[in-house]
């Protein structure tokens, strides 16, 4: 899941790590010589031949879709961020809000009105104009279930970030109005503290209204049209997605690359072999224990993405016996987090206590984790009425993700400890898009998943993953706790960061006690690239636009 879930990777600078800068709210910021010949010239040397600059990015899985509002997975966003732009963006290495397609904005004192001044002269890839009407068109499509271009299944991220859809009691956005061709006004039904942070998320990219109307949503999902640095060329399912340079990109001088190819190579080791042999230029999903190998190779460079993620074991609390909190707590005691982190993260991860990473403000450091204790687990199972354990299906992710280097092997390790307390867990796996779809619908029992933060706000972890309003969306545990819901809604509308922080710490205490999930690890994802790949900065949210990346020739 981006992530969501995706929950998120490429390669970059020679530096081995980058510190995650503080996450915060938006700021109103703006952002040939002739050869001379002598009288008797010597024969001129042939100029160096430099062909088009092409970058091939190796990754573990294919995109689910290329219409960003329809997806939550990181494999999709890796591509769509290069095709589309959002109203606001983030700084290169943190989640501070900066201008995007909007040059500046004003917020009313009551927090209910946001007025954006848009960039002029920006074109979609089909040659049509980006303007306020295009912004309104996209939001009307997303929020209105009666809009002919609205997804019949809804838009998971829109529901999760903005409290449902038009007409729902909990819907945050009251209206989106065109003030003039390059000014658009958002009016909210209630204050939403992370509103600007949300708008910068990859899923809320602005698509061409003309292309959407001409192609329809299904075809657009495979032939996307945005305003971004690269144009879509071709998608060969489970193989490659090819993009080409947008010569009319509004950020002058970019992109540096002429062609960008995303290539699927499912197995991590095979991907590293492809990098070493020159088949690809960048790769994500580097096995943590291969990091030293990359460091020792002068032709390669190692990059560590700033950590802003969580990998977890989820419990579908609507399924027996997982509807019993004592059963969930017993399973939590039977998971040996330190051993898992040591075995599978090779020093590039830490055991997790809360769903919220410690790199995000609002993290509750007062909560002390349960220790691995099989006797305690057996005792709790007996109290819950399962002295001899039970049989259950354990869903494992089929692809490596930044927060989960090898889902199947991690599931097998947990399976062995479950067996020691009488729990017979059958491991189930399937194709990635199917896995996401079925867990969204609640078909799973115990499952592995994770999340890479989209915007640096606690709401994007705690509410997105565990609020009752997001069941059927990113809340795969289907946990519906009224007390937590009330606190999360208060935190969304609170005006001060201090108040929000206090509320989020209370929510984490409830989550820890009721155990809808077992947080496993916060990883520091390892990536690798050829040594001649320059100007790449891995973003903590797990994906980034590559317009500044260049190749030294």
KAFENFEN-V536535 format. One record per backbone hydrogen bond with DSSP energy under -0.5 kcal/mol. NH is the residue of the N-H (numbers start at 1). CO is the residue of the C=O. Records with the same first field share a line. If there is no record, write none. Layout:
NH->CO ; CO
//
This chain:
2->5 ; 72
3->7 ; 72
5->1
6->2
7->2
13->536
21->19 ; 93
27->97
29->27
31->29
41->38
50->48
51->49
54->52
55->259
57->55 ; 261
58->56 ; 282
59->263
66->221
68->66
70->67
71->68
76->73
77->73
78->74
79->75 ; 76
80->76
81->77
82->79
83->80
84->80
89->98
91->96
94->91
98->89
100->87 ; 102
101->86
102->87
103->101 ; 117
104->117
106->115
108->113
111->108
114->186
115->106
116->114 ; 184
117->104
118->116 ; 182
119->101
124->128
125->226
127->124
130->122
132->181
135->131
136->132
137->133
138->134
139->135
140->136
141->137
142->138
143->139
144->140
145->143
147->144
150->147
154->151
156->154
159->155
160->156
161->157
162->158
163->159
164->159
166->143
168->165
171->168
172->162
174->172 ; 187
175->187
177->185
179->177 ; 183
180->183
183->180
184->116
185->177
186->114
187->175
188->112
189->172
190->172
192->111
193->492
195->192
198->194
199->195
200->196 ; 197
201->198
204->201
205->202
206->85
207->205
208->225
212->208
213->209
214->210
215->211
216->212
220->216
221->217
222->219
223->219
228->83
230->82
231->244
233->242
234->242
236->240
237->235
239->236
240->236
241->262
242->234
243->260
244->231
245->258
246->229
247->245
249->246
252->250
254->251
255->547
256->547
258->53
259->53
260->243
261->55
262->241
263->57 ; 261
264->239
265->59 ; 263
271->267
272->268
273->269
274->270
275->271
276->272
277->273
278->274 ; 275
279->274
280->274
281->56
282->56
283->528
284->58
286->526
290->287
291->288
294->290
295->291
296->292
297->294
298->296
300->297
301->529
303->527
305->303 ; 525
310->451
311->521
312->449
313->518
314->312 ; 447
315->516
316->445
317->315 ; 477
319->316
322->319
324->321
325->323
327->324
328->324
329->325
330->326
331->327
332->328
333->329
334->330
335->332
336->334
337->335
340->336
341->337
342->338
343->339
344->340
345->341
348->345
350->522
352->520
360->357
363->360
365->363
367->364
373->333
377->373
378->374
379->375
380->376
381->377
382->378
383->379
384->380
385->382
386->381
389->386
390->422
392->424
394->426
395->393 ; 446
396->428
401->404
404->401
410->406
411->407
412->408
413->409
414->410
415->411
416->412
417->413
418->414
419->415
420->416
421->417 ; 418
422->419
423->418
424->390 ; 422
425->423
426->392 ; 424
427->425
428->394
435->431
436->432
437->433
438->434
439->435
440->436
441->437
442->438
443->438
445->446
446->393
447->314
448->395
449->312
451->310
452->3
453->308 ; 451
460->457
461->458
462->458
463->459
464->459
465->461
466->462
467->463
470->467
471->468
472->475
473->470
475->470
476->474
478->475
482->480
485->481
486->482
487->483
488->484
489->485
490->486
491->487
492->488
493->489
494->490
500->496
501->497
502->498
503->499
504->500
505->501
506->502
507->503
508->504
509->505
510->506
511->507
512->508
513->509
514->510
515->511
518->313
519->517
520->311
521->311
522->350
523->521
524->348
525->523
527->303
528->283
529->301
530->281
531->299
533->530
534->532 ; 550
542->539
549->546
550->534
552->532
553->551
//
